[in-house]
Structures are given as structure tokens and as C-alpha cells.
């Protein structure tokens, strides 16, 4: 093992407290827009474009034509996420390489965050039949969210040592669910009383989309100010005379060439691709599934998501404590098993089965934040020092809101079967494959290969 110092866990620092706030900021968009509202809303706009005279509750059998390709209105949102992720998978890798060489990584992070927030605010203008505007804005917001998260996640390695990251990452995720839950509660109240306020359902939804963008922009100020003193990188893999762009391209070529030297890191990434795609698709499609397949009212589904958010706050903290006892690797494996149970229960849930749907929401809340938070801290242990943003760009291409294999499978299954029930059961494969691959990851060997200190509990 490389001769490195093992650090003791410290009391919470000022930088860590500032860092938490970006989870709080962007989770408003992830929860209100990407998870709950935009999927069914964009679907309704696409249906209005394809079937303008469609009666309430009727099935739209007419396809939209996009560059000569027939697309079912019900598949527009899953396909949008798929395309945005393919674009992100290419661009985020370059962004990560540039971020590692940037002298002001926090400024770069905030710039992407505010650009994404602007796209989120502009979703207010998606109405009538202009589903194309919605597709464009979702893609821009998704890319900017992913880019900001590349740099944000990489800062975890700078503000927390190897024995602090499970705690810090879990608390950040729990902060996110609390912040996202508070805004969702306000939007739930708006949806509930929209008629009393003189608004129709579509307008109240658009106001909620706007609020998520404003929340994202406003609270990004806190981590920007609290972390702005973090400059440069802890190591420079290539000659600075090559410049930011030239040096970044050189660094990027080196990354792919040297990735084979970190086989456990590579294996973790492949495992994460599968099980995180499953998680992201369940999260992103669950409101669509509840409304379109299980026939619940949109207000009820919004209320269930509000319930899930606050359960997830405690779930993330619980998983962080469990990881402190048995290790993050074992805890994440257990979480993947619970996600498989979630999909099976969702598949067999009858229409309008309120109690079962609430129980399902509780289970999702328990496992939701903990699995993702601990995956982030696990991966941070497998990254060679000085390459944080670059390696996190590979991770972020498969992170929240950028799943593509799962959404593609979900969208194609619905396209051919016309059933969201069969579309969601396909996701079991992603959890099974991801869990089996993660079980093969040797964390101790991977940490040694990366030259990082070994945490007390792996």
C-alpha cells in the first residue's frame, strides 16, 4: 500500500457546512421539476400537440413526428432524458478535465449552477403545445446540473478526509431532501389551493417550475461564498504551459489510458452505471407511473412525493450511521436489494391502492438518499489525488438526472407495450446487474491502487 497518512475525523468545518447548501439548492429542481412535475406536465403538453381534441382520461394513439421519427407522447420525457444524458456523457468529461486545471473551480461551479437555474426558470413559458421548448430546457438544465455537480462532488475530496466523507456526503444528501421537501410542500399547497388563487392547474404547475429555478439560483450563493477561497487543484497532472484547454485534453487522454491502472475504480463505475440508472429511472418516472398507470390524482401523487422527501431526510442520516458501523460498501449493497423490492412492489400494485402506494413511498424514502450519498463517498475513495473533478465527471455522467440506459429501456418498453407497468419491471435487471458487479469490487484494493489513506471502516 502507498505510504500515506490516515486522518482522524474532525468536528464539522465551516467549508463542510457551506458545501451542504448546494444539495439544498439544486434538490429543489431535482425534486419539484425533474422528479415530480416536469415528466407528467411535459407529457400532457406533448399529448395536446399530438391529440388536440383528446378527452380527459382518453388514450392518445397519435404519434408526434420529430425529424421524421414517430414518437409516442408518453415517451417524450424519457427520451429527452436519454438524449440529454448522451450529450452530457461527452461534455461532462471535458468539463471535469477543465475543472481540475481551473484556478477558480468554485466560480466555474456556480456559473453552471446559475445557467441551469435560468433554464429551469424559463420552463414557466412551456405551455399549450410547445413541447419542443420543454425538451430543450430540460436538456440545458440537465447538462448544467451535471456540470455543476462534477465540480461540487470533487470538492468533497478537498473539504473532508477519508474518515469524514460518508458522514459529510450523507448529511449533504439529507440537507437536499429537506430543502427539496420544503419547496415541494409550498408547491403542494399551491396545487391544492390553485383555484382559490384564481389559477388553473397548468398555470400553478408553471409557477412551481419557476419557483424551483429561483430556489436553485438563490441558495447557490451560500456555497459559492463559503467555498470561493478554494483555488486550483492539489496536483497538476500535466504541464501548465499547455493552457487550460490544451492541458485538459492532454489530461483527458491520460485519464482513459490510465484508467486500466485502476481496475476497481473502473468496475465500480460500471456497477454504478447500472444500479444508478435503475434508481434515477424509478425516481424520474414514478410520478408518471402513479398518475398514468395507477390512476392517482396529481395532487395525491404530489402529496406522496412530499412525504417521501421528509422520510428521505431521515433515511439518508440513517444510512450514514449504518455505514459507520458496517461500512459504506455493504450498506449500498443492502440498499440495492431494497430498490429491487421497490420495483417488484410497484409492478404488482393495483390501481388506486392508496395504502400500498404510501407504503411504497415510505420504502423509497428510506433507501433513496442513503444509497446515492454513500455511492458518492465510496467513489471518492477510489480517485487518485489531483484528478477529482476529472474522475467525478465520469461518475456524474451517470449521476442523478442523467440516467440514459434506464430511461431508454423504460421509454422503449412503453413505446412497444403501451404499459408503464411493464416498463418499470424492466428496471429490475439494472439493479441485479449493478448489485452483482458492485459485489465484485474490492474496496481495499481499489483504495490502495488510488494511493489514498484507508478509512477505519470500509
The 8 nearest C-alpha neighbors of each residue, nearest first, counted from 0:
[[1, 447, 2, 450, 448, 3, 444, 446],
 [2, 0, 450, 3, 447, 451, 448, 452],
 [1, 3, 0, 4, 450, 452, 451, 447],
 [4, 2, 452, 1, 5, 451, 450, 0],
 [3, 5, 452, 6, 2, 451, 453, 1],
 [4, 6, 452, 3, 453, 7, 454, 161],
 [7, 5, 4, 8, 160, 162, 161, 452],
 [6, 8, 9, 162, 5, 160, 163, 161],
 [7, 9, 162, 163, 6, 10, 160, 161],
 [10, 8, 7, 11, 163, 12, 160, 159],
 [11, 9, 12, 8, 163, 13, 7, 15],
 [10, 12, 9, 15, 13, 16, 14, 167],
 [13, 11, 15, 14, 10, 16, 9, 158],
 [12, 14, 16, 15, 17, 11, 225, 18],
 [15, 13, 17, 12, 16, 18, 225, 226],
 [16, 14, 18, 12, 17, 13, 158, 19],
 [15, 17, 13, 14, 18, 19, 12, 11],
 [18, 16, 222, 14, 225, 15, 19, 20],
 [17, 19, 15, 222, 20, 16, 14, 21],
 [20, 18, 171, 16, 17, 21, 22, 15],
 [21, 19, 23, 22, 18, 17, 222, 24],
 [20, 22, 24, 23, 19, 219, 25, 222],
 [21, 23, 175, 20, 24, 25, 19, 26],
 [22, 24, 175, 178, 20, 21, 174, 26],
 [25, 23, 215, 21, 218, 22, 26, 219],
 [24, 26, 215, 27, 28, 22, 23, 21],
 [27, 25, 29, 179, 175, 28, 23, 24],
 [26, 28, 179, 211, 30, 25, 29, 31],
 [29, 27, 211, 32, 26, 30, 31, 25],
 [28, 30, 26, 33, 27, 32, 34, 31],
 [31, 29, 34, 27, 28, 26, 32, 179],
 [30, 32, 35, 28, 27, 183, 36, 29],
 [31, 33, 36, 37, 28, 34, 30, 35],
 [34, 32, 29, 37, 30, 35, 28, 31],
 [35, 33, 283, 30, 32, 29, 282, 31],
 [36, 34, 31, 286, 32, 30, 33, 37],
 [37, 35, 32, 38, 40, 31, 39, 34],
 [36, 38, 40, 32, 41, 33, 39, 35],
 [37, 39, 41, 40, 36, 76, 42, 287],
 [40, 38, 42, 287, 41, 37, 36, 43],
 [41, 39, 37, 43, 42, 38, 36, 44],
 [40, 42, 44, 43, 38, 37, 39, 45],
 [41, 43, 39, 45, 40, 44, 73, 72],
 [44, 42, 46, 40, 41, 45, 39, 47],
 [43, 45, 41, 47, 128, 46, 42, 130],
 [46, 44, 42, 48, 72, 43, 47, 130],
 [47, 45, 43, 49, 48, 44, 72, 50],
 [46, 48, 51, 44, 50, 45, 49, 128],
 [49, 47, 128, 45, 46, 50, 51, 44],
 [48, 50, 46, 47, 63, 61, 51, 45],
 [51, 49, 47, 53, 52, 46, 48, 59],
 [50, 52, 47, 53, 48, 49, 46, 128],
 [51, 53, 50, 54, 47, 49, 48, 55],
 [54, 52, 50, 51, 57, 55, 59, 47],
 [53, 55, 57, 56, 52, 58, 51, 50],
 [56, 54, 57, 53, 58, 52, 59, 43],
 [55, 57, 54, 58, 53, 291, 59, 294],
 [58, 56, 54, 55, 53, 59, 60, 50],
 [57, 59, 60, 56, 53, 54, 55, 61],
 [60, 58, 61, 50, 57, 46, 53, 49],
 [59, 61, 58, 62, 71, 50, 49, 72],
 [62, 60, 59, 49, 50, 63, 71, 72],
 [63, 61, 71, 70, 69, 49, 64, 72],
 [62, 64, 70, 69, 49, 71, 65, 72],
 [65, 63, 69, 68, 67, 70, 66, 62],
 [64, 66, 68, 67, 63, 69, 70, 131],
 [67, 65, 68, 64, 69, 63, 70, 131],
 [66, 68, 65, 64, 69, 63, 70, 62],
 [67, 69, 65, 64, 66, 70, 63, 62],
 [70, 68, 64, 62, 63, 65, 67, 71],
 [71, 69, 63, 62, 64, 72, 68, 74],
 [70, 72, 62, 73, 74, 63, 414, 75],
 [73, 71, 45, 75, 74, 46, 42, 70],
 [72, 74, 71, 42, 75, 76, 46, 413],
 [73, 75, 410, 71, 72, 77, 76, 78],
 [76, 74, 78, 72, 77, 73, 79, 42],
 [75, 77, 79, 78, 74, 38, 80, 42],
 [78, 76, 406, 80, 79, 410, 74, 75],
 [77, 79, 81, 75, 76, 80, 74, 82],
 [80, 78, 76, 82, 81, 77, 75, 134],
 [79, 81, 83, 77, 78, 82, 84, 76],
 [80, 82, 403, 78, 84, 79, 83, 407],
 [83, 81, 85, 79, 84, 80, 78, 86],
 [84, 82, 138, 80, 86, 85, 81, 87],
 [83, 85, 87, 401, 81, 86, 82, 403],
 [84, 86, 88, 82, 87, 83, 81, 89],
 [85, 87, 83, 84, 89, 88, 90, 82],
 [88, 86, 84, 90, 89, 85, 91, 142],
 [87, 89, 396, 85, 86, 91, 84, 90],
 [90, 88, 87, 86, 91, 92, 85, 93],
 [89, 91, 87, 93, 92, 88, 86, 94],
 [92, 90, 94, 93, 392, 87, 88, 89],
 [91, 93, 392, 95, 94, 90, 89, 393],
 [94, 92, 96, 91, 90, 95, 97, 89],
 [95, 93, 91, 97, 92, 96, 98, 90],
 [94, 96, 389, 388, 392, 98, 92, 93],
 [95, 97, 389, 247, 93, 99, 94, 98],
 [96, 98, 94, 247, 100, 95, 99, 101],
 [99, 97, 101, 95, 100, 96, 104, 94],
 [100, 98, 96, 97, 388, 101, 232, 389],
 [101, 99, 97, 98, 243, 102, 231, 232],
 [102, 100, 98, 103, 104, 99, 231, 97],
 [101, 103, 231, 230, 104, 100, 232, 98],
 [102, 104, 230, 101, 106, 105, 231, 107],
 [105, 103, 107, 106, 101, 98, 108, 102],
 [106, 104, 108, 107, 227, 103, 109, 223],
 [105, 107, 109, 108, 103, 104, 110, 227],
 [106, 108, 104, 110, 105, 109, 111, 103],
 [109, 107, 147, 105, 106, 111, 110, 150],
 [108, 110, 112, 106, 111, 107, 113, 105],
 [111, 109, 107, 113, 112, 108, 106, 114],
 [110, 112, 114, 143, 147, 109, 108, 113],
 [113, 111, 109, 115, 110, 114, 147, 116],
 [112, 114, 116, 110, 115, 216, 111, 109],
 [115, 113, 117, 111, 116, 112, 110, 118],
 [116, 114, 140, 143, 118, 112, 113, 117],
 [115, 117, 212, 113, 119, 114, 118, 216],
 [116, 118, 120, 114, 119, 115, 113, 121],
 [119, 117, 121, 115, 116, 120, 140, 136],
 [118, 120, 212, 116, 117, 122, 121, 140],
 [121, 119, 209, 212, 117, 122, 118, 123],
 [120, 122, 123, 118, 119, 124, 117, 209],
 [123, 121, 124, 125, 120, 119, 208, 133],
 [122, 124, 205, 121, 209, 125, 120, 208],
 [123, 125, 122, 121, 126, 205, 132, 120],
 [126, 124, 122, 123, 133, 129, 132, 130],
 [127, 125, 124, 129, 128, 44, 130, 201],
 [126, 128, 129, 44, 47, 125, 48, 130],
 [127, 129, 48, 44, 130, 47, 126, 45],
 [130, 128, 131, 132, 127, 126, 125, 44],
 [129, 131, 133, 132, 45, 128, 44, 134],
 [130, 132, 134, 133, 129, 135, 128, 45],
 [133, 131, 135, 134, 130, 129, 136, 125],
 [132, 134, 130, 136, 131, 135, 125, 137],
 [133, 135, 131, 137, 132, 136, 79, 138],
 [136, 134, 132, 138, 133, 137, 131, 139],
 [137, 135, 139, 133, 138, 118, 134, 140],
 [136, 138, 140, 134, 135, 139, 141, 133],
 [137, 139, 83, 141, 135, 136, 140, 142],
 [140, 138, 136, 142, 141, 137, 143, 135],
 [141, 139, 115, 143, 137, 118, 142, 138],
 [142, 140, 144, 138, 139, 143, 137, 145],
 [141, 143, 145, 139, 144, 140, 87, 146],
 [144, 142, 115, 146, 111, 140, 145, 141],
 [145, 143, 141, 147, 142, 146, 140, 115],
 [144, 146, 148, 142, 143, 147, 395, 141],
 [147, 145, 143, 149, 148, 144, 91, 142],
 [148, 146, 108, 144, 111, 149, 145, 112],
 [147, 149, 151, 145, 150, 146, 152, 144],
 [150, 148, 392, 146, 147, 391, 152, 151],
 [149, 151, 153, 148, 152, 388, 147, 108],
 [150, 152, 148, 154, 153, 149, 147, 108],
 [153, 151, 154, 155, 149, 150, 148, 391],
 [152, 154, 388, 387, 150, 155, 151, 156],
 [155, 153, 157, 156, 151, 152, 150, 158],
 [156, 154, 153, 157, 158, 152, 159, 151],
 [157, 155, 154, 159, 153, 158, 379, 160],
 [156, 158, 154, 155, 159, 153, 160, 233],
 [157, 159, 155, 156, 15, 154, 14, 160],
 [160, 158, 163, 164, 156, 155, 157, 161],
 [159, 161, 163, 162, 164, 6, 156, 158],
 [160, 162, 454, 163, 164, 452, 159, 380],
 [163, 161, 454, 8, 160, 164, 7, 455],
 [164, 162, 160, 8, 159, 166, 161, 165],
 [163, 165, 167, 166, 376, 168, 159, 161],
 [166, 164, 168, 376, 167, 163, 169, 373],
 [167, 165, 169, 164, 163, 168, 319, 170],
 [168, 166, 164, 170, 169, 165, 163, 171],
 [167, 169, 171, 165, 372, 170, 166, 164],
 [170, 168, 372, 172, 166, 171, 167, 319],
 [169, 171, 173, 167, 172, 168, 174, 166],
 [172, 170, 19, 174, 168, 169, 173, 22],
 [171, 173, 175, 169, 174, 170, 368, 372],
 [172, 174, 312, 170, 176, 175, 315, 171],
 [175, 173, 171, 177, 172, 23, 176, 170],
 [176, 174, 23, 22, 172, 178, 26, 173],
 [175, 177, 179, 173, 312, 308, 178, 174],
 [176, 178, 180, 174, 175, 179, 312, 309],
 [179, 177, 23, 175, 181, 180, 176, 174],
 [178, 180, 27, 26, 176, 182, 177, 181],
 [179, 181, 183, 177, 308, 178, 182, 176],
 [182, 180, 184, 178, 183, 179, 177, 185],
 [183, 181, 185, 184, 179, 180, 186, 27],
 [182, 184, 186, 180, 185, 181, 31, 187],
 [185, 183, 187, 181, 182, 186, 180, 305],
 [186, 184, 182, 188, 187, 183, 189, 181],
 [187, 185, 189, 183, 188, 184, 207, 190],
 [186, 188, 184, 190, 189, 185, 183, 191],
 [189, 187, 191, 185, 186, 190, 192, 184],
 [190, 188, 186, 192, 187, 193, 191, 185],
 [191, 189, 187, 193, 188, 192, 186, 203],
 [190, 192, 188, 189, 193, 187, 298, 194],
 [191, 193, 195, 189, 194, 190, 188, 196],
 [192, 194, 196, 198, 190, 189, 195, 191],
 [193, 195, 197, 196, 198, 192, 199, 200],
 [196, 194, 192, 193, 197, 198, 191, 189],
 [197, 195, 193, 194, 198, 192, 189, 199],
 [196, 198, 194, 195, 193, 199, 192, 203],
 [199, 197, 193, 194, 196, 202, 203, 200],
 [198, 200, 202, 201, 194, 203, 193, 197],
 [201, 199, 203, 202, 204, 198, 193, 190],
 [202, 200, 204, 203, 199, 205, 126, 40],
 [201, 203, 205, 204, 199, 200, 198, 206],
 [202, 204, 206, 200, 205, 201, 198, 190],
 [205, 203, 207, 201, 202, 206, 200, 208],
 [204, 206, 123, 208, 202, 207, 203, 201],
 [207, 205, 209, 203, 208, 204, 202, 210],
 [206, 208, 210, 204, 205, 209, 186, 203],
 [209, 207, 205, 211, 206, 210, 32, 123],
 [208, 210, 120, 206, 212, 207, 211, 123],
 [211, 209, 207, 213, 212, 208, 214, 206],
 [212, 210, 28, 214, 27, 208, 209, 213],
 [211, 213, 116, 120, 119, 215, 209, 210],
 [212, 214, 210, 216, 215, 211, 217, 209],
 [215, 213, 211, 217, 212, 216, 210, 218],
 [214, 216, 24, 25, 212, 213, 217, 116],
 [217, 215, 213, 113, 116, 219, 214, 218],
 [218, 216, 214, 219, 215, 220, 213, 24],
 [217, 219, 24, 220, 221, 215, 216, 214],
 [220, 218, 221, 216, 217, 21, 24, 222],
 [219, 221, 223, 218, 222, 217, 224, 216],
 [220, 222, 224, 223, 219, 218, 225, 17],
 [223, 221, 17, 225, 18, 224, 226, 219],
 [222, 224, 220, 221, 226, 225, 227, 105],
 [223, 225, 227, 221, 222, 226, 220, 17],
 [224, 226, 222, 17, 223, 227, 221, 14],
 [227, 225, 228, 223, 224, 229, 222, 14],
 [226, 228, 224, 229, 105, 223, 225, 106],
 [227, 229, 226, 230, 225, 105, 224, 103],
 [230, 228, 227, 226, 231, 105, 103, 104],
 [231, 229, 103, 102, 228, 104, 232, 227],
 [232, 230, 102, 101, 103, 100, 104, 233],
 [231, 233, 234, 99, 385, 230, 100, 235],
 [232, 234, 385, 231, 235, 384, 157, 386],
 [235, 233, 385, 232, 236, 384, 386, 231],
 [234, 236, 237, 385, 232, 233, 100, 238],
 [235, 237, 234, 250, 238, 385, 386, 246],
 [238, 236, 235, 246, 239, 250, 249, 241],
 [239, 237, 240, 241, 246, 236, 235, 242],
 [238, 240, 241, 242, 237, 246, 243, 235],
 [239, 241, 242, 238, 246, 243, 237, 245],
 [242, 240, 246, 239, 245, 238, 243, 244],
 [243, 241, 240, 246, 245, 239, 244, 247],
 [242, 244, 246, 245, 247, 100, 97, 241],
 [245, 243, 247, 246, 242, 248, 97, 241],
 [246, 244, 241, 248, 242, 247, 243, 249],
 [245, 247, 241, 249, 243, 242, 248, 244],
 [246, 248, 250, 96, 244, 97, 249, 245],
 [249, 247, 251, 245, 250, 246, 252, 244],
 [248, 250, 246, 252, 247, 251, 253, 245],
 [249, 251, 247, 253, 248, 252, 246, 254],
 [252, 250, 248, 254, 253, 249, 247, 96],
 [253, 251, 249, 254, 250, 255, 256, 248],
 [252, 254, 250, 256, 251, 255, 257, 249],
 [255, 253, 251, 257, 252, 256, 258, 250],
 [256, 254, 258, 257, 252, 253, 251, 259],
 [255, 257, 253, 254, 258, 252, 259, 260],
 [256, 258, 254, 259, 260, 255, 253, 261],
 [257, 259, 255, 260, 261, 256, 254, 265],
 [258, 260, 261, 257, 262, 256, 265, 255],
 [261, 259, 258, 257, 262, 448, 256, 263],
 [260, 262, 259, 264, 258, 263, 448, 265],
 [263, 261, 265, 264, 259, 260, 266, 258],
 [264, 262, 445, 266, 265, 261, 440, 267],
 [263, 265, 267, 261, 262, 266, 381, 268],
 [264, 266, 262, 268, 263, 267, 261, 269],
 [265, 267, 263, 269, 268, 264, 262, 270],
 [266, 268, 270, 264, 265, 269, 271, 263],
 [269, 267, 271, 265, 266, 270, 272, 264],
 [268, 270, 272, 266, 271, 267, 265, 273],
 [271, 269, 433, 267, 436, 437, 272, 268],
 [272, 270, 268, 273, 274, 275, 269, 267],
 [271, 273, 269, 270, 275, 397, 276, 274],
 [274, 272, 433, 429, 276, 271, 270, 275],
 [273, 275, 433, 430, 277, 271, 429, 276],
 [274, 276, 278, 277, 271, 273, 272, 279],
 [277, 275, 402, 405, 279, 273, 274, 278],
 [276, 278, 274, 275, 280, 429, 426, 279],
 [279, 277, 275, 281, 276, 280, 282, 274],
 [280, 278, 282, 276, 281, 277, 402, 399],
 [279, 281, 283, 277, 282, 278, 405, 406],
 [280, 282, 278, 284, 279, 285, 283, 277],
 [283, 281, 279, 280, 285, 284, 34, 278],
 [282, 284, 34, 280, 281, 285, 279, 33],
 [285, 283, 287, 281, 282, 286, 280, 288],
 [284, 286, 288, 287, 282, 281, 283, 289],
 [287, 285, 289, 288, 35, 284, 290, 300],
 [288, 286, 284, 290, 285, 39, 289, 291],
 [289, 287, 285, 292, 286, 291, 290, 284],
 [288, 290, 293, 286, 287, 292, 295, 291],
 [291, 289, 294, 295, 287, 288, 293, 292],
 [290, 292, 288, 294, 287, 289, 293, 295],
 [293, 291, 288, 294, 289, 290, 419, 420],
 [292, 294, 350, 289, 295, 351, 290, 291],
 [295, 293, 290, 291, 292, 350, 351, 289],
 [294, 296, 290, 293, 351, 289, 297, 299],
 [295, 297, 299, 298, 290, 300, 294, 289],
 [296, 298, 300, 299, 301, 290, 295, 286],
 [299, 297, 301, 296, 300, 302, 191, 190],
 [298, 300, 302, 296, 301, 297, 303, 295],
 [301, 299, 303, 297, 302, 298, 304, 296],
 [300, 302, 298, 304, 299, 303, 297, 305],
 [301, 303, 299, 305, 300, 304, 298, 306],
 [304, 302, 306, 300, 305, 301, 307, 299],
 [305, 303, 307, 301, 306, 302, 308, 300],
 [304, 306, 302, 308, 303, 307, 180, 183],
 [305, 307, 303, 304, 308, 309, 302, 310],
 [308, 306, 364, 304, 310, 305, 309, 360],
 [309, 307, 180, 311, 305, 176, 306, 310],
 [308, 310, 312, 311, 307, 306, 180, 177],
 [309, 311, 364, 307, 312, 313, 308, 314],
 [312, 310, 364, 314, 308, 309, 313, 365],
 [313, 311, 173, 309, 176, 310, 314, 315],
 [312, 314, 316, 311, 310, 315, 317, 309],
 [315, 313, 365, 311, 317, 316, 312, 310],
 [314, 316, 369, 368, 318, 173, 317, 313],
 [315, 317, 319, 313, 314, 318, 169, 170],
 [318, 316, 314, 320, 319, 315, 313, 321],
 [317, 319, 369, 321, 315, 320, 316, 322],
 [318, 320, 316, 322, 317, 321, 169, 166],
 [321, 319, 323, 317, 322, 318, 316, 324],
 [320, 322, 318, 324, 323, 319, 325, 317],
 [323, 321, 326, 327, 319, 325, 324, 320],
 [324, 322, 320, 321, 326, 325, 319, 456],
 [323, 325, 321, 322, 326, 320, 456, 327],
 [324, 326, 322, 323, 321, 329, 327, 330],
 [325, 327, 322, 457, 456, 328, 323, 329],
 [326, 328, 322, 330, 329, 373, 331, 457],
 [329, 327, 331, 330, 326, 332, 457, 377],
 [330, 328, 332, 331, 327, 326, 333, 325],
 [329, 331, 327, 333, 332, 328, 322, 334],
 [332, 330, 334, 370, 333, 328, 329, 327],
 [333, 331, 329, 335, 334, 330, 434, 328],
 [334, 332, 330, 336, 331, 335, 329, 337],
 [333, 335, 331, 337, 336, 332, 370, 366],
 [336, 334, 338, 332, 337, 333, 430, 331],
 [335, 337, 333, 339, 334, 338, 332, 340],
 [336, 338, 340, 334, 339, 335, 341, 333],
 [339, 337, 341, 335, 340, 336, 334, 342],
 [340, 338, 336, 337, 342, 341, 427, 430],
 [339, 341, 337, 343, 338, 342, 344, 336],
 [342, 340, 338, 344, 339, 343, 345, 337],
 [343, 341, 345, 339, 344, 340, 346, 424],
 [342, 344, 340, 346, 345, 341, 339, 347],
 [343, 345, 341, 347, 346, 342, 348, 340],
 [346, 344, 342, 348, 343, 347, 341, 359],
 [345, 347, 343, 344, 420, 348, 424, 342],
 [346, 348, 344, 345, 349, 343, 420, 342],
 [347, 349, 345, 346, 344, 350, 352, 355],
 [350, 348, 352, 347, 351, 293, 346, 355],
 [349, 351, 293, 352, 294, 348, 292, 295],
 [352, 350, 353, 293, 295, 294, 349, 356],
 [353, 351, 350, 349, 355, 354, 356, 348],
 [352, 354, 356, 351, 355, 357, 295, 350],
 [355, 353, 357, 356, 352, 358, 359, 351],
 [354, 356, 358, 357, 353, 352, 359, 348],
 [355, 357, 359, 353, 358, 354, 360, 352],
 [356, 358, 360, 354, 359, 355, 353, 361],
 [359, 357, 355, 361, 360, 356, 354, 362],
 [358, 360, 356, 362, 357, 361, 355, 363],
 [359, 361, 357, 363, 358, 362, 307, 364],
 [360, 362, 358, 364, 359, 363, 307, 357],
 [363, 361, 359, 365, 364, 360, 358, 366],
 [364, 362, 360, 366, 361, 365, 367, 359],
 [363, 365, 311, 307, 310, 361, 367, 362],
 [364, 366, 314, 362, 311, 363, 367, 310],
 [365, 367, 363, 364, 369, 334, 368, 370],
 [368, 366, 364, 363, 369, 365, 370, 311],
 [369, 367, 315, 371, 370, 311, 372, 172],
 [368, 370, 315, 318, 372, 371, 367, 366],
 [371, 369, 331, 373, 368, 372, 334, 367],
 [370, 372, 374, 368, 369, 373, 375, 367],
 [373, 371, 169, 369, 375, 168, 374, 370],
 [372, 374, 376, 375, 371, 370, 327, 377],
 [373, 375, 377, 371, 372, 376, 370, 378],
 [376, 374, 373, 372, 378, 377, 379, 371],
 [375, 377, 379, 373, 165, 378, 164, 374],
 [378, 376, 374, 379, 375, 380, 373, 327],
 [377, 379, 381, 380, 375, 376, 374, 382],
 [378, 380, 376, 381, 377, 382, 375, 156],
 [381, 379, 378, 377, 382, 446, 451, 376],
 [380, 382, 446, 378, 379, 264, 449, 445],
 [383, 381, 379, 380, 449, 384, 387, 390],
 [384, 382, 449, 386, 450, 385, 381, 451],
 [385, 383, 386, 382, 387, 234, 233, 451],
 [384, 386, 234, 233, 387, 232, 383, 235],
 [387, 385, 389, 384, 383, 388, 390, 99],
 [386, 388, 153, 390, 389, 385, 391, 382],
 [389, 387, 95, 153, 391, 99, 390, 150],
 [388, 390, 95, 96, 392, 386, 387, 391],
 [389, 391, 392, 387, 393, 388, 386, 382],
 [390, 392, 394, 388, 393, 149, 389, 395],
 [393, 391, 95, 395, 92, 149, 389, 390],
 [394, 392, 391, 390, 396, 395, 92, 389],
 [395, 393, 391, 392, 396, 397, 398, 268],
 [394, 396, 398, 392, 397, 393, 149, 391],
 [397, 395, 88, 393, 394, 398, 87, 392],
 [396, 398, 395, 402, 394, 272, 401, 275],
 [399, 397, 395, 401, 396, 394, 400, 402],
 [400, 398, 401, 279, 402, 397, 395, 275],
 [399, 401, 402, 141, 398, 279, 33, 29],
 [402, 400, 84, 399, 398, 397, 396, 403],
 [401, 403, 276, 397, 279, 400, 405, 404],
 [402, 404, 81, 406, 405, 84, 407, 401],
 [403, 405, 407, 406, 408, 402, 276, 81],
 [406, 404, 276, 408, 407, 403, 280, 277],
 [405, 407, 409, 77, 403, 408, 280, 404],
 [406, 408, 404, 410, 405, 409, 403, 81],
 [409, 407, 405, 411, 406, 410, 412, 404],
 [408, 410, 422, 406, 412, 407, 411, 405],
 [411, 409, 407, 74, 413, 77, 412, 408],
 [410, 412, 414, 408, 413, 409, 407, 415],
 [413, 411, 422, 409, 415, 414, 410, 416],
 [412, 414, 417, 416, 410, 418, 411, 415],
 [413, 415, 411, 412, 417, 416, 410, 71],
 [414, 416, 412, 413, 417, 411, 418, 410],
 [417, 415, 413, 418, 412, 414, 421, 422],
 [416, 418, 413, 414, 415, 419, 412, 421],
 [419, 417, 420, 416, 413, 421, 422, 292],
 [418, 420, 422, 421, 413, 292, 423, 288],
 [421, 419, 418, 422, 423, 346, 424, 292],
 [422, 420, 424, 423, 419, 418, 425, 412],
 [421, 423, 419, 409, 412, 420, 413, 425],
 [422, 424, 425, 420, 421, 426, 419, 409],
 [423, 425, 426, 421, 422, 427, 346, 342],
 [426, 424, 423, 427, 422, 428, 421, 409],
 [427, 425, 428, 424, 429, 277, 423, 405],
 [428, 426, 430, 429, 425, 424, 339, 431],
 [427, 429, 431, 426, 430, 432, 425, 424],
 [430, 428, 273, 426, 432, 274, 277, 427],
 [431, 429, 274, 433, 427, 428, 432, 434],
 [430, 432, 428, 434, 433, 429, 435, 427],
 [433, 431, 435, 429, 434, 430, 428, 436],
 [434, 432, 270, 274, 273, 430, 436, 431],
 [433, 435, 437, 431, 436, 432, 430, 438],
 [434, 436, 438, 432, 437, 433, 431, 439],
 [437, 435, 270, 433, 439, 438, 434, 432],
 [436, 438, 434, 440, 439, 270, 435, 433],
 [437, 439, 435, 436, 440, 434, 332, 441],
 [440, 438, 437, 436, 441, 435, 266, 267],
 [441, 439, 437, 438, 263, 442, 267, 266],
 [442, 440, 444, 443, 445, 439, 263, 438],
 [441, 443, 445, 444, 440, 446, 457, 263],
 [444, 442, 446, 445, 441, 447, 457, 453],
 [443, 445, 447, 442, 441, 446, 448, 263],
 [446, 444, 263, 442, 448, 447, 443, 381],
 [447, 445, 381, 449, 443, 448, 444, 451],
 [446, 448, 450, 444, 0, 445, 449, 451],
 [447, 449, 445, 450, 446, 444, 261, 0],
 [448, 450, 383, 446, 447, 451, 381, 382],
 [451, 449, 447, 1, 448, 446, 383, 452],
 [450, 452, 446, 449, 447, 453, 380, 3],
 [453, 451, 5, 3, 4, 454, 161, 450],
 [452, 454, 451, 455, 446, 5, 161, 443],
 [455, 453, 162, 456, 161, 457, 452, 5],
 [454, 456, 453, 457, 162, 161, 5, 326],
 [457, 455, 326, 454, 323, 325, 324, 327],
 [456, 326, 454, 327, 455, 328, 442, 443]]
